[in-house]
Structures are given as C-alpha cells and as structure tokens.
C-alpha cells in the first residue's frame, strides 16, 4: 500500500519558518513528480510547489517564490518544503502528493497526482 506521510507542521509566529517533510513508502515504482498543495478553510486546494525527484525540475508558485523552497531525495523517497517568512495567510493544511505517471496534465493541477497524504496543519499567528 502506497503511503505519503507529512510531518513538520505546527504553530509559528508571523515571520517564522517551518520545514515540512513528506515520506513515501509502500511503492514499487519510481516517482515522476511530487508536489505540495495547501487548503485553507473554505477555500479550494491550492498548488504550492512541485519537484521531479529524479532531478532537473522544481517549481514554486509565483506568489511564494523567495519564501518557499522545495527539495527532495530520490533515494530516501522524501520531499521537503522549506517555508520562511511565514504569513498568517499561509495558514492551511498542507498536503503532499505524488505520481509515477507521465500524463500530460500540468503539475500545478491536483488531478495530476495519484497519491495524497493526510495533510499537516500549519498555523501562522500574527
């Protein structure tokens, strides 16, 4: 059974930092793309960042560039999201997602991904 498990969320003051981790297990395939999404109460799920674990591609949503950075380790099957300069509007549940497939759907679209974690709560106080 494929599992994606997020960790590292919590409560932080505005301007602070958090590092989220996503550990993948139970798979027998290689990941193509993995990504972070977030969802605030009453809002749609929002793309944050994506990475090709085999290397050569990372992408962070424009509004978060300069504050957020995505990285990953293809051997450890782990992905991270470093979040600096956090703002109250960054408060959300953060989800990791992954796919082994090479379908022609944008990496910023939730439909691109076949597997999802349960999410980790990030709360930024003002």
N, C-alpha and C positions, 0 to 999 in steps of 0.2 A: 504494500500500500504506500503510495507516494504521499509524503508529508512535507509541508513547509511550515516551519515554526519561527515566528517572530519573537524577538526579545529586545529589551533595552528602552522600552517606553517608560514614561513616568511624568511627574510634575516638575516643571522647571520655571524659573522666572524669566520674564522677557529679557532677551539679550543672551541667554544661556545657550548651552549646547547639549545635544544628545547624540548618541550613536546607536542606531538600530541595527540589529542583526537578523538575518533570515537563513536558517539552516535547512537544507533539503536532505531528505532521506527516503529510502524505500524504492528508489527508481533504478531502472536497469538501462536507461537511455542517457544520452548527453543532452544537457540543456542547450537550447538555442538562445532564447532571450529570457531574461528575468527582469522584473520591474517592481517599483514601489508605486502604490496608489494610496490615496487617503480619502476619508469620508467624514465630513463634519455633520453634526446633527441637522437633519432637514435639508441636506444638500446631496447632490449626486456624487458618485465616486469620481475622484479627480486624479489624473496622472501626475506623478511626481518625477520619476526618473527611470531609465531603462539601461540595461547593460547586456552585451553579448559576452557570456562567461568565457568563451574561448579566446576572447581578446579582440581589440580593434574597434570597439564601438561602445561609447557611453553617450547618454543624452539626458540632460536635466531640463525640465520645464523652464521656459524663459523667465518666468516670474520668480523662480527660486535659484536661478544661476547666481553664483557668487556667495550663496549662503549654504546650499546643499551640495553634497558630492556623493556619487555612487561608486562603489568598488566591489570587486568580487574575486573569489578564488575558485578556479575550476576544479582543483584537486580536492579542496575541502568542501566543495559544494555549498559554499556560503557566500552570502551577499551582504553588504553593509550600506547604510545610509548615514553619512555624517551630516548633522544639521547644526549649523552655527547661527548666531544672531536670531534666535527664535523669537517669533512674534505671537501675540495672542491669537491672531488669525490662522496660525499654523496648528491650532488645537484641532485634533481629529483622531480617528482610529486609522492607523497606518497598516496597510496590507502589503505583503509581498506576493508576487505572482510569477509563474514560470511556464514555459512551453518548450517542448522538444521539436515542435513543428516549424516548418518554414513557409507557412501560408502567407499570402500576400495581403495582410492586414496591418495597418500602421501599429507600431509598437506602443503608441500612446492610447490605444483603444483597449478597453477591458476584454473585448471579445477575442483579442489576440492570444489570450492566455488560457491554458487548460487547467492549471492548478493554482490554488489560492491558500494562503494561510488564514488563521483565525483572526489575526489583527492584534495590534498592540496600541494601547491608548497613549497618546501624547497630549498633555495639557500644559499650556503656557499661560502663566498668570501675569497680569500687568502690574 
